[in-house]
Amino acid sequence: QKEVEQDPGPLSVPEGAIVSLNCTYSNSAFQYFMWYRQYSRKGPELLMYTYSSGNKEDGRFTAQVDKSSKYISLFIRDSQPSDSATYLCAMSAGSSASKIIFGSGTRLSIRP
Amino acid sequence: ETGVTQTPRHLVMGMTNKKSLKCEQHLGHNAMYWYKQSAKKPLELMFVYSLEERVENNSVPSRFSPECPNSSHLFLHLHTLQPEDSALYLCASSPKQEGGYGYTFGSGTRLTVV
């Protein structure tokens, strides 16, 4: 079993829809949870960062962490074509770079 | 550009060639990283430098050789690569060596080994 599982998609939704992206994990020591967005031919950029459990909101984006279920989500409200990208979840048990584990990424396409 | 610049953007090399990838950051960060991104696979950490000292070498084959001459520049020297080394090589930097929440990535070098 992989430490971090992420559905690769592709996921295609109409403009304006609410998008839900998810990752599951097996390591209960993870405390830092991140979502990166990667546009085609670009490097990943940090979108959201959450420490431990709970929700975090930033504009149209909400990150949710459920440590009891080992499940994290990213919600995008009022999705726009410019949100079309690959979304990577990442999580870490500590402050060392060697401890961060990335998901494989979910490719998202927003249809105008 | 994000403040982390990688050159070249694309590279095709034969298995007997020697080439180098370059990364430059203008953010005043003290840590720099090399990652490998293959299709449909998670990012793989290769090397970590903090204040120009290598602090992580993630079991990377010796045909990949990093160099960090100062805190703004990072190189990845390549020699006698294999076709399975074809991938997107990403450089990242952060204010200090940490677990991913302060990373700025470059746009990557798309490497093809023929």
Chai-1 contact restraints between the chains, C-beta under 6 A:
chainA,res_idxA,chainB,res_idxB,connection_type,confidence,min_distance_angstrom,max_distance_angstrom,comment,restraint_id
A,Y32,B,G99,contact,1.0,0.0,6.0,A-B,restraint_1
A,Y32,B,Y101,contact,1.0,0.0,6.0,A-B,restraint_2
A,M34,B,G100,contact,1.0,0.0,6.0,A-B,restraint_3
A,M34,B,Y101,contact,1.0,0.0,6.0,A-B,restraint_4
A,K42,B,S107,contact,1.0,0.0,6.0,A-B,restraint_5
A,G43,B,L90,contact,1.0,0.0,6.0,A-B,restraint_6
A,G43,B,F105,contact,1.0,0.0,6.0,A-B,restraint_7
A,G43,B,G106,contact,1.0,0.0,6.0,A-B,restraint_8
A,G43,B,S107,contact,1.0,0.0,6.0,A-B,restraint_9
A,G43,B,G108,contact,1.0,0.0,6.0,A-B,restraint_10
A,P44,B,F105,contact,1.0,0.0,6.0,A-B,restraint_11
A,Y49,B,Y101,contact,1.0,0.0,6.0,A-B,restraint_12
A,A90,B,G100,contact,1.0,0.0,6.0,A-B,restraint_13
A,S92,B,G99,contact,1.0,0.0,6.0,A-B,restraint_14
A,S92,B,G100,contact,1.0,0.0,6.0,A-B,restraint_15
A,S95,B,E98,contact,1.0,0.0,6.0,A-B,restraint_16
A,S95,B,G99,contact,1.0,0.0,6.0,A-B,restraint_17
A,A97,B,V48,contact,1.0,0.0,6.0,A-B,restraint_18
A,S98,B,E56,contact,1.0,0.0,6.0,A-B,restraint_19
A,K99,B,G99,contact,1.0,0.0,6.0,A-B,restraint_20
A,I100,B,G99,contact,1.0,0.0,6.0,A-B,restraint_21
A,I100,B,G100,contact,1.0,0.0,6.0,A-B,restraint_22
A,F102,B,P42,contact,1.0,0.0,6.0,A-B,restraint_23
A,F102,B,L43,contact,1.0,0.0,6.0,A-B,restraint_24
A,S104,B,K40,contact,1.0,0.0,6.0,A-B,restraint_25
A,S104,B,P42,contact,1.0,0.0,6.0,A-B,restraint_26
